[in-house]
Amino acid sequence: MDVIILAGGLGSRLRSVVHDRPKCMALVAGRPFLWYVLRNLMRFKVDRVVLSVGYLREYIFEWVEENRASFPFPIDFAVEERPLGTGGGIRFALQKVKSDDAVVLNGDTFFDVDLDGFFCRHCSQKSLVTVALKSMHSFDRYGSVSVNAATSRIICFNEKKFCREGLINGGIYAIRKESAFWDNKPESFSFETEVLQKQCGDAGDVSGFEFTDYFIDIGIPEDYRLANLHFVEYSDFDTLLLDRDGVINQLRKNDYVKTWDEFVFIPGILSLLASWAKSFKHIFIVTNQRGVGKGVMTESALLQIHKRMCEEIAGHGGRVDKIYYCTSLSGADPRRKPGTGMFDDILRDFPDVRRESCLMLGDSESDMQFAANCSISGALV
């Protein structure tokens, strides 16, 4: 099974948070998103990978050369000198493919499909194109897909509109290399419009199979930040640093969390902490608490909040190894983020902690500057 990864997109919708690199190289939980896509391919019988690249491709070249040894399959490149669209890009990349059929993935999408099973179904169906479909609820960002349940043929691809329940194109294809639908196409064209839509229908040759596995498209900032949370436990770091307000508990607008009654866990964080407790050797909270410094609450009240917080986290199967906090109002205080003082305390208290194994999760640019100042990885959530 040869796999093509489309990694040449401009990433226009993600520019507000990722502007200096291709989308597939956007840092997610401290690693390039492409790292997770390639790492996931190691689960399957992949013979080789072809990266279809264009925009800022030098960034991808350099990273792949540094990391080739991490993957068991050879990685080749199909280089677009000018934008070819999804259709032109796939057709061009297929020239690098040695097998009769290939699997195609989007470099900015993660769909945790069993690719071995998907490829086998494609081959047994003898379709020109097979699409992995994702079941979704209450969506309007994607167009829906209609399928003949008896034949698995895709009947049509519907326009984007609110849909309470339906199937979407999950962005994973198995494609016959030698097919007439590549003929008489311009150099640049859309695979979705010029191939999928024109080849589908009961008499067409496009099949679709539904999968319920995890799916995320990092093409917009909201889902990019969600990916930073989901991929934390797969990131190969062993020490996790967490900001508190805005990461563990909800922020109080123009106020501080002064009592336990005002402390509200962010939905889902307790289950994530339980999962991270199994994946990380150390979990620390690193937080500025100016409310104490301003005199709107006492340090005793802060410690009581932290005690109750840790008890609740432990009650859900999670853990926090230690909490580091700074109440100073002075930006010159080295312990106040983005100063490195609290991280220096961690290194002193836990000599086995290594900078290269640390990941900082925060909700502000100050948290990311703190990570940079400490020479550790950071992820904005």
C-alpha positions, 0 to 999 in steps of 0.5 A: 500500500502506497500512501500519498499525503497532500501537504501543499495547501496554503492554510489561509483559514489558519493564518491567524495562529499558524502563519510561518509554515505549511498547515501540515507542519503546524505544531500540535502538542509540541510536534508538527501535525505531520508527525502524528499522521506519519506515526499513525501510518506505522500501524498499517502495511504501508510500503512507501509514502509520497508527500505532495508539497508546494507552499513553504516546502523547504520547511517540510524537506528539512524536517523529513530529512531530520526525522526519516530514521523515525519511520519504517517506510521510505518517504518521497516527494512530489513537488508542485512548482505551481498550485495544482489543486487537489485533483492536479496534485493527486494526479501528479503524485500518482506518478511516484506511486508503484502500486496499482492503487494508492491511499490518499490523505489530507495533511491537515486532517486526522481520521483514525481509520483502519487503513488496511481494512479500508484498502482491502474493501476498496480492492474487493469493491473494484471501485475507481475511487473509495471514500472514507466517510465520517458520521457526524451530528449537528454540522454545517461546516461540511457538505453531506454525502448520500450513499446507496446502502445496498451497493455502497455507491456514493449517490451524490455530494451535497452542498454545505448546509446545517445537517442534524445527522449525516455523513461527510467526506473524511478526506481519505481516498483509495484511488485506482492509479490508471483511470480514464477520469484523469484524462482531458483535465487541465493542469490544475483542478479540484478532485472533489468537483471534477472527479468525485462529483462527476463519477458518483451516482448509482451508475458511477464508480465511487464507493463510500464506507462509513467509519466512526473513528476519531476525526479532526480537521485542523484547518480552522483555529478552533479545531487546531486548539482542540487538536492540541488537547487531543494529541497531548498523550501521543506526543512522546513527552513525559512531563506536562506543565499546565497553566491553571486558569483557562486550562483547568478551570474557567476564567472569571471575566474581569475577576479572580477565582477567590473561593472554591464555589467560584472554581468551575472545571472546564468541561472535559478536562477531568477526563483528559487529566485522568488519561494524561495521568497514565501517559505522563511521568510528571504533571505540574501546574504552573500559575500566576495568581495576582489576586493574592498579590492584589489583596483580593484574596488570601494565600490561605484561600488559594491553597484551599482552592488547590487542595479541593481541586487536586482532590476532585482531579484525583477522584476522577482518576487524575493527578497533579504532582505539584503546584507552583504559583507566583503571587507577585505583581512585579514583571521583574520577578523571575518566578512570575511567568513568562520568567523561568523561576517556577520552571527552575524550581521544578528542575531543582525539585525533580532532577529527572525532568529534562527540558526536551521531554517537557510540554507546556499547555497554556491559554495565553501568549505569556504561557507560550513565551514562558515555554520559549524562555524555558526552552521547552515545547508549548501548545496554545489551547 
